[in-house]
Amino acid sequence: MKAIVIKPKNDNEYKFISNLLRKLGVGSSSLSLEEIEDIGLSRLMKGIDKQKKASRAEIMKKLSS
């Protein structure tokens, strides 16, 4: 099943949407800003080419710059 993420503009809009979903009997949960960022990072990581490998020298060069 798919999910929908809705980011309200303000606290009043958040309360309105939360109440509406509750009245409709639709399950919902709140996410913190950190959790939203984690989801974004996860989506980026899934798109990375995992076949390419970096050498230790390349990694150390990037870390030192």
N, CA, C and O atoms as a MOPAC input file, in Angstrom:
PM7 MOZYME 1SCF
protein

 N      0.84600 1    -1.17800 1     0.00000 1
 C      0.00000 1     0.00000 1     0.00000 1
 C      0.89100 1     1.24000 1     0.00000 1
 O      1.97800 1     1.23200 1     0.57700 1
 N      0.44000 1     2.26400 1    -0.62600 1
 C      1.17200 1     3.52300 1    -0.67500 1
 C      0.74200 1     4.42300 1     0.47200 1
 O     -0.28900 1     4.19800 1     1.10500 1
 N      1.54400 1     5.43800 1     0.72700 1
 C      1.23400 1     6.41200 1     1.77400 1
 C      1.34900 1     7.81300 1     1.18600 1
 O      2.00700 1     8.02400 1     0.16700 1
 N      0.71000 1     8.74400 1     1.83100 1
 C      0.75300 1    10.15100 1     1.43300 1
 C      1.38000 1    10.94400 1     2.57400 1
 O      0.99900 1    10.78800 1     3.73400 1
 N      2.33100 1    11.78500 1     2.23800 1
 C      2.92700 1    12.67000 1     3.23700 1
 C      2.41400 1    14.07200 1     2.95700 1
 O      2.55000 1    14.58200 1     1.84400 1
 N      1.82800 1    14.68900 1     3.96200 1
 C      1.26800 1    16.03600 1     3.83000 1
 C      1.98600 1    16.93900 1     4.82100 1
 O      2.08300 1    16.62100 1     6.00600 1
 N      2.48800 1    18.06300 1     4.33300 1
 C      3.17700 1    19.00400 1     5.21100 1
 C      2.33600 1    20.28600 1     5.30400 1
 O      2.35300 1    21.11000 1     4.38900 1
 N      1.60300 1    20.44800 1     6.40800 1
 C      0.74900 1    21.63700 1     6.55200 1
 C      1.57200 1    22.92000 1     6.67900 1
 O      2.72000 1    22.90400 1     7.12300 1
 N      0.94700 1    24.03500 1     6.27200 1
 C      1.61800 1    25.33400 1     6.31400 1
 C      1.78300 1    25.87100 1     7.72800 1
 O      2.76900 1    26.54100 1     8.03600 1
 N      0.81200 1    25.57200 1     8.58500 1
 C      0.85700 1    26.11200 1     9.94500 1
 C      0.13100 1    25.16900 1    10.90400 1
 O     -0.39000 1    24.13100 1    10.49600 1
 N      0.10400 1    25.54200 1    12.17200 1
 C     -0.48900 1    24.69600 1    13.21200 1
 C     -1.99900 1    24.51400 1    13.00900 1
 O     -2.52900 1    23.42700 1    13.24000 1
 N     -2.68200 1    25.56800 1    12.58200 1
 C     -4.13700 1    25.46500 1    12.35200 1
 C     -4.44200 1    24.46500 1    11.24100 1
 O     -5.36500 1    23.65900 1    11.35800 1
 N     -3.66600 1    24.52100 1    10.16800 1
 C     -3.87500 1    23.59100 1     9.07200 1
 C     -3.56100 1    22.15100 1     9.52400 1
 O     -4.25200 1    21.21300 1     9.12500 1
 N     -2.54000 1    21.98100 1    10.34100 1
 C     -2.19600 1    20.66500 1    10.88700 1
 C     -3.36300 1    20.09200 1    11.69800 1
 O     -3.73400 1    18.93100 1    11.52700 1
 N     -3.93600 1    20.91500 1    12.58100 1
 C     -5.05900 1    20.46800 1    13.40200 1
 C     -6.26900 1    20.11600 1    12.53700 1
 O     -6.93600 1    19.11100 1    12.78200 1
 N     -6.55400 1    20.94500 1    11.52100 1
 C     -7.68200 1    20.70500 1    10.63400 1
 C     -7.53600 1    19.37000 1     9.91000 1
 O     -8.47000 1    18.56800 1     9.87800 1
 N     -6.36000 1    19.13400 1     9.32800 1
 C     -6.12100 1    17.89900 1     8.58100 1
 C     -6.16400 1    16.69000 1     9.51200 1
 O     -6.74100 1    15.66000 1     9.16200 1
 N     -5.56700 1    16.80400 1    10.68000 1
 C     -5.58000 1    15.70800 1    11.65600 1
 C     -7.00900 1    15.34800 1    12.05200 1
 O     -7.37300 1    14.17300 1    12.08500 1
 N     -7.81700 1    16.36800 1    12.35200 1
 C     -9.21300 1    16.12900 1    12.72800 1
 C    -10.00600 1    15.52100 1    11.57600 1
 O    -10.81700 1    14.61900 1    11.78600 1
 N     -9.77900 1    16.00700 1    10.37300 1
 C    -10.47700 1    15.49100 1     9.20000 1
 C    -10.15400 1    14.01200 1     8.99000 1
 O    -11.05700 1    13.20700 1     8.75800 1
 N     -8.88600 1    13.65600 1     9.06800 1
 C     -8.49300 1    12.25800 1     8.89100 1
 C     -9.08700 1    11.37000 1     9.97300 1
 O     -9.51500 1    10.25000 1     9.69800 1
 N     -9.11200 1    11.87000 1    11.20100 1
 C     -9.69500 1    11.11000 1    12.30700 1
 C    -11.18700 1    10.87100 1    12.06300 1
 O    -11.68100 1     9.76200 1    12.26600 1
 N    -11.90900 1    11.92500 1    11.62300 1
 C    -13.35000 1    11.79100 1    11.36200 1
 C    -13.63100 1    10.84200 1    10.20400 1
 O    -14.65300 1    10.15600 1    10.19700 1
 N    -12.73500 1    10.79900 1     9.23100 1
 C    -12.89400 1     9.90400 1     8.09100 1
 C    -12.47800 1     8.47000 1     8.41900 1
 O    -12.72300 1     7.54800 1     7.64100 1
 N    -11.85100 1     8.29800 1     9.57100 1
 C    -11.40000 1     6.96800 1     9.96900 1
 C    -10.12200 1     6.53500 1     9.28000 1
 O     -9.82000 1     5.34500 1     9.19000 1
 N     -9.38200 1     7.50600 1     8.79800 1
 C     -8.12600 1     7.22300 1     8.10600 1
 C     -6.99000 1     7.26300 1     9.12400 1
 O     -6.84700 1     8.23000 1     9.87200 1
 N     -6.18800 1     6.20600 1     9.14200 1
 C     -5.05500 1     6.17300 1    10.05600 1
 C     -4.01300 1     7.19800 1     9.65400 1
 O     -3.76500 1     7.41300 1     8.46700 1
 N     -3.40700 1     7.82600 1    10.64200 1
 C     -2.36500 1     8.81000 1    10.35900 1
 C     -1.37300 1     8.83000 1    11.51200 1
 O     -1.67100 1     8.37800 1    12.61700 1
 N     -0.20800 1     9.35300 1    11.23800 1
 C      0.79400 1     9.54200 1    12.28300 1
 C      1.62400 1    10.77200 1    11.93900 1
 O      1.76000 1    11.13800 1    10.77200 1
 N      2.16600 1    11.39300 1    12.95600 1
 C      2.96400 1    12.59300 1    12.77400 1
 C      4.43500 1    12.22900 1    12.69300 1
 O      4.88700 1    11.28500 1    13.34000 1
 N      5.17300 1    12.97800 1    11.90000 1
 C      6.61200 1    12.78900 1    11.76900 1
 C      7.31600 1    14.07700 1    12.18300 1
 O      6.84200 1    15.17700 1    11.89800 1
 N      8.43400 1    13.92600 1    12.84700 1
 C      9.23900 1    15.09100 1    13.19900 1
 C     10.03300 1    15.52000 1    11.96100 1
 O     10.12200 1    14.77200 1    10.98800 1
 N     10.60000 1    16.70400 1    12.00200 1
 C     11.40800 1    17.19600 1    10.89300 1
 C     12.58800 1    16.25300 1    10.64600 1
 O     12.95900 1    16.00500 1     9.49900 1
 N     13.16500 1    15.73700 1    11.71000 1
 C     14.29700 1    14.80500 1    11.58500 1
 C     13.87500 1    13.52400 1    10.86900 1
 O     14.61800 1    13.00000 1    10.04000 1
 N     12.68900 1    13.02500 1    11.18800 1
 C     12.19400 1    11.81500 1    10.53000 1
 C     11.92700 1    12.05400 1     9.04500 1
 O     12.17000 1    11.17400 1     8.22000 1
 N     11.42800 1    13.24200 1     8.70600 1
 C     11.19600 1    13.59200 1     7.30700 1
 C     12.51800 1    13.64100 1     6.55500 1
 O     12.61200 1    13.15900 1     5.42600 1
 N     13.54300 1    14.22500 1     7.18200 1
 C     14.86800 1    14.28300 1     6.56300 1
 C     15.43200 1    12.88000 1     6.37900 1
 O     16.06800 1    12.59900 1     5.36300 1
 N     15.20900 1    11.99400 1     7.35000 1
 C     15.68000 1    10.61000 1     7.24200 1
 C     15.04600 1     9.90300 1     6.05400 1
 O     15.71000 1     9.13000 1     5.36400 1
 N     13.77500 1    10.16100 1     5.81500 1
 C     13.08300 1     9.55800 1     4.67600 1
 C     13.70900 1    10.05300 1     3.36900 1
 O     13.94100 1     9.27300 1     2.44600 1
 N     13.97400 1    11.34800 1     3.30600 1
 C     14.61400 1    11.90700 1     2.11300 1
 C     15.99000 1    11.31300 1     1.87200 1
 O     16.33800 1    10.98500 1     0.73800 1
 N     16.76600 1    11.17400 1     2.92200 1
 C     18.09800 1    10.58400 1     2.80600 1
 C     18.00200 1     9.13000 1     2.34900 1
 O     18.79200 1     8.68100 1     1.51800 1
 N     17.04700 1     8.40900 1     2.88700 1
 C     16.83700 1     7.01800 1     2.50000 1
 C     16.50600 1     6.90400 1     1.02000 1
 O     17.00500 1     6.00900 1     0.33800 1
 N     15.67300 1     7.79900 1     0.52300 1
 C     15.31100 1     7.77900 1    -0.89700 1
 C     16.51900 1     8.06500 1    -1.76700 1
 O     16.67700 1     7.45800 1    -2.82700 1
 N     17.38100 1     8.98600 1    -1.33200 1
 C     18.60400 1     9.27500 1    -2.08400 1
 C     19.54000 1     8.06600 1    -2.09500 1
 O     20.13200 1     7.73700 1    -3.12300 1
 N     19.66400 1     7.42000 1    -0.95800 1
 C     20.56600 1     6.27800 1    -0.84500 1
 C     20.10600 1     5.10500 1    -1.71300 1
 O     20.93900 1     4.35700 1    -2.22600 1
 N     18.80600 1     4.93500 1    -1.88300 1
 C     18.30100 1     3.85500 1    -2.72400 1
 C     18.67200 1     4.06300 1    -4.18700 1
 O     18.79400 1     3.09700 1    -4.94000 1
 N     18.85100 1     5.30700 1    -4.59100 1
 C     19.15900 1     5.61300 1    -5.98400 1
 C     20.63700 1     5.57200 1    -6.31900 1
 O     21.01000 1     5.81600 1    -7.46700 1
 N     21.47900 1     5.27500 1    -5.36100 1
 C     22.92700 1     5.26700 1    -5.58200 1
 C     23.33700 1     3.99500 1    -6.31100 1
 O     22.80600 1     2.91500 1    -6.05100 1
 N     24.29200 1     4.13800 1    -7.22900 1
 C     24.84600 1     2.98400 1    -7.93400 1
 C     25.74900 1     2.21900 1    -6.97500 1
 O     26.80600 1     2.71500 1    -6.58300 1
 N     25.34000 1     1.02300 1    -6.60100 1
 C     26.07900 1     0.24300 1    -5.61000 1
 C     27.14500 1    -0.63500 1    -6.25000 1
 O     27.85900 1    -1.35100 1    -5.54700 1
 N     27.26100 1    -0.59200 1    -7.55600 1
 C     28.24800 1    -1.40100 1    -8.25600 1
 C     29.63100 1    -0.75100 1    -8.25100 1
 O     30.65100 1    -1.44000 1    -8.25700 1
 N     29.65200 1     0.58100 1    -8.23800 1
 C     30.93400 1     1.28600 1    -8.25400 1
 C     31.55500 1     1.25100 1    -6.85700 1
 O     30.86500 1     1.41700 1    -5.85100 1
 N     32.84500 1     1.03700 1    -6.81800 1
 C     33.54800 1     1.01300 1    -5.54200 1
 C     34.65000 1     2.04800 1    -5.57300 1
 O     35.28800 1     2.26900 1    -6.60200 1
 N     34.86600 1     2.68100 1    -4.43100 1
 C     35.91400 1     3.69300 1    -4.30900 1
 C     37.10000 1     3.07900 1    -3.56200 1
 O     36.93500 1     2.27500 1    -2.64400 1
 N     38.27200 1     3.47500 1    -3.97700 1
 C     39.46100 1     2.98000 1    -3.28900 1
 C     39.65200 1     3.74700 1    -1.98500 1
 O     39.08500 1     4.82200 1    -1.78800 1
 N     40.44800 1     3.18200 1    -1.12100 1
 C     40.75300 1     3.84000 1     0.16100 1
 C     41.39500 1     5.20100 1    -0.08900 1
 O     41.10500 1     6.16200 1     0.62400 1
 N     42.26500 1     5.29200 1    -1.09500 1
 C     42.94900 1     6.55200 1    -1.41300 1
 C     41.94800 1     7.63100 1    -1.81400 1
 O     42.07900 1     8.78600 1    -1.40600 1
 N     40.93200 1     7.25200 1    -2.62300 1
 C     39.92100 1     8.22100 1    -3.04200 1
 C     39.11800 1     8.72300 1    -1.84400 1
 O     38.82500 1     9.91400 1    -1.73600 1
 N     38.77000 1     7.81500 1    -0.95900 1
 C     37.98900 1     8.18700 1     0.23100 1
 C     38.80600 1     9.12200 1     1.12000 1
 O     38.29000 1    10.13800 1     1.58500 1
 N     40.05300 1     8.79500 1     1.35600 1
 C     40.91000 1     9.62400 1     2.22000 1
 C     41.13000 1    11.00200 1     1.59800 1
 O     41.20600 1    12.00400 1     2.31000 1
 N     41.23000 1    11.04900 1     0.27700 1
 C     41.40400 1    12.33500 1    -0.42200 1
 C     40.17500 1    13.22100 1    -0.20000 1
 O     40.30200 1    14.40900 1     0.09600 1
 N     38.99000 1    12.63400 1    -0.34400 1
 C     37.74100 1    13.39600 1    -0.13200 1
 C     37.62700 1    13.87000 1     1.31200 1
 O     37.21600 1    15.00300 1     1.56000 1
 N     37.98400 1    13.02300 1     2.25600 1
 C     37.87200 1    13.38000 1     3.66900 1
 C     38.85100 1    14.48200 1     4.06500 1
 O     38.55700 1    15.29200 1     4.94400 1
 N     39.99400 1    14.51000 1     3.42800 1
 C     41.00400 1    15.51700 1     3.78900 1
 C     40.72800 1    16.87600 1     3.16600 1
 O     41.26900 1    17.88100 1     3.62700 1
 N     39.89800 1    16.93200 1     2.12800 1
 C     39.62400 1    18.22300 1     1.49000 1
 C     38.53700 1    18.99900 1     2.16700 1
 O     38.20500 1    20.10300 1     1.73400 1

